Amino acid sequence: MKELLRSNDLVEISWVMALLSDAHIPARILDSNSSVIEGSIGAIPRRIVVDDENLVEARRMLIEAGEAHILKS
């Protein structure tokens, strides 16, 4: 699994997960529980990860959607 992005923005995470789902790219959200435990200060962002073989396609989709700024470098 490779990290696609990190974010504390639940709307952004939901949108990206929907985009990936529509493209039949399996993805997981990591650190959801840790993020909730630490409270609302945003110290632990949630991460979206995809299978290694899907990383290039997932990044391409987000770039084409005008969301390159949210990608992990």
C-alpha positions in Angstrom: 0.0 0.0 0.0 1.2 3.5 -0.9 0.1 6.7 0.7 -1.9 8.9 -1.7 -2.6 11.8 0.6 -3.0 13.1 4.2 -5.8 15.4 5.3 -7.8 16.5 8.3 -10.6 17.6 5.9 -13.4 15.0 6.2 -15.2 16.4 3.1 -12.0 16.2 1.1 -11.4 12.6 2.2 -14.9 11.6 1.5 -14.7 13.1 -2.0 -11.4 11.4 -2.8 -12.8 8.1 -1.6 -15.9 8.5 -3.8 -13.7 9.4 -6.8 -11.5 6.3 -6.2 -14.5 4.1 -5.7 -16.1 5.3 -9.0 -12.9 4.4 -10.8 -12.8 0.9 -9.1 -9.6 1.7 -7.3 -9.6 0.1 -3.9 -8.5 2.5 -1.1 -8.3 2.6 2.6 -8.4 5.4 5.2 -5.8 5.0 7.9 -5.5 6.8 11.2 -9.2 7.5 11.6 -9.3 6.2 15.2 -6.1 8.0 16.2 -7.4 11.2 14.7 -10.6 11.0 16.8 -8.7 10.1 20.0 -6.4 13.2 19.8 -9.4 15.5 19.6 -10.0 18.4 17.2 -6.5 19.9 17.0 -5.6 18.1 13.8 -2.3 16.7 15.0 -2.9 13.3 13.3 -4.2 13.6 9.8 -6.1 10.7 8.2 -4.3 9.0 5.3 -5.7 7.5 2.1 -3.6 4.6 0.8 -4.0 2.6 -2.4 -2.4 -0.6 -3.7 1.1 0.0 -5.2 -0.1 -0.8 -8.7 -3.0 1.8 -8.5 -0.9 4.7 -7.2 -0.1 6.2 -10.6 -3.7 6.0 -11.8 -5.1 7.4 -8.6 -2.6 10.4 -8.7 -3.5 11.0 -12.3 -7.2 11.1 -11.5 -6.7 13.7 -8.8 -4.4 15.8 -11.0 -7.0 15.8 -13.8 -9.7 16.8 -11.2 -7.6 19.8 -10.4 -6.6 18.5 -6.9 -2.9 18.1 -7.4 -2.3 20.3 -4.3 -3.7 17.6 -2.0 -1.4 14.8 -3.1 1.5 13.6 -1.0 4.7 14.6 -2.7 
